[in-house]
Amino acid sequence: MGYHIRPTEPEDADWIEQFTIQHSYAPFVVAHGELYYPHELYGFVAESGDDCLGLITYRLDGTECEIVTLDSDLENHGVGTALLETVVAEARAIGCVRLWLITTNDNLRALGFYQKRGFELVEIHRNALDRSREIKPQIPLVGPSGIPLRDEIELEMYLGEDKPFKH
């Protein structure tokens, strides 16, 4: 299936909000104790004609870029990879040296996806979902695969020439 990637635009806000609700049960996401509204973040969308197939959102903090969401309605067709590669290129182009993200301990598919694409596991934030549930009570106690949802796992990809930080 053919698709193209484009930056998100302000007029995408309603679609992004609905897409976020569809994929995370609320118009916002919580990671490392922070609340994020993806429609307010930088992002890219994968489109085929009038159909939006996937979305990646991210935030910038100095020389670091954090991926906040990555979801695709068309799995195993390269949409997620294309969106990720677009953010990697964007982060490098603006001088970021670290690309990172948080996922949950039960998200085995995401852990495999990111590691296959060059990300490394760098930290486990034990019992972090207790704090996240204070902000977003919709977070279940057990994930779809039957694994208790407890921890956040931090992954990173170094984008520079040398690896100056401890991770």
Residue pairs with C-beta under 8 A, 6 or more apart in sequence:
1 48
1 74
1 77
2 48
3 46
3 47
3 48
3 53
3 74
3 79
3 82
4 46
4 47
4 48
5 44
5 45
5 46
5 47
5 82
5 83
5 86
6 44
6 45
6 47
7 42
7 43
7 44
7 45
8 16
8 42
8 43
8 44
8 45
8 55
8 57
12 39
12 45
13 39
14 39
15 52
16 38
16 39
16 43
16 45
16 55
16 57
17 27
17 37
17 38
17 39
19 38
19 52
19 55
19 71
20 26
20 27
20 28
20 29
20 37
20 38
20 39
20 69
21 27
23 69
23 71
24 69
25 138
26 136
26 138
27 37
27 39
28 35
28 36
28 37
28 38
28 136
29 35
29 36
29 38
29 68
29 69
29 136
30 36
30 132
30 135
30 136
30 139
31 68
31 101
31 102
31 132
31 152
32 102
32 125
32 128
32 152
33 128
33 131
33 132
33 135
35 135
35 136
36 57
36 59
36 68
36 69
38 55
38 57
38 68
38 69
41 57
41 58
41 59
41 68
42 57
42 58
42 59
42 60
43 55
43 56
43 57
43 58
43 69
44 55
44 56
44 83
44 86
44 87
44 90
45 52
45 54
45 55
46 52
46 53
46 54
46 55
46 72
46 74
46 79
46 82
46 83
47 53
52 73
53 72
53 73
53 74
53 79
54 70
54 71
54 72
54 73
54 74
54 79
54 80
54 83
55 69
55 70
55 71
55 72
55 83
56 67
56 69
56 70
56 80
56 83
56 84
56 86
56 87
57 67
57 68
57 69
57 70
58 65
58 66
58 67
58 68
58 87
58 91
59 65
59 66
59 68
60 66
60 94
60 96
63 95
63 96
63 97
63 98
64 96
64 97
64 98
64 99
64 100
65 87
65 90
65 91
65 96
65 98
65 99
65 100
66 99
66 100
66 101
66 102
67 84
67 87
67 99
67 100
67 101
68 101
70 80
70 83
70 84
70 101
71 80
72 79
72 80
72 83
80 113
81 117
84 117
87 99
88 99
88 157
88 159
91 99
91 159
92 159
96 159
97 158
97 159
97 160
97 164
98 156
98 157
98 158
98 159
98 160
98 165
99 119
99 156
99 157
99 158
99 159
100 122
100 154
100 155
100 156
100 157
101 114
101 119
101 154
101 155
101 156
102 125
102 152
102 153
102 154
102 155
103 110
103 111
103 114
103 152
103 153
103 155
104 129
104 143
104 149
104 151
104 152
104 153
105 124
105 147
105 149
105 150
105 151
105 152
105 153
106 142
106 143
106 144
106 145
106 147
106 148
106 149
107 143
108 145
108 147
111 121
111 153
111 155
114 155
115 121
115 155
117 157
118 157
119 155
119 156
119 157
120 155
120 156
120 157
120 167
121 153
121 154
121 155
122 154
122 155
122 156
122 167
123 153
123 154
123 167
124 151
124 152
124 153
124 154
125 151
125 152
125 153
125 154
126 150
126 151
127 150
127 151
128 150
128 151
128 152
129 139
129 149
129 150
129 151
129 152
130 150
132 139
132 152
133 139
139 149
140 149
141 148
141 149
142 148
142 149
143 149
156 167
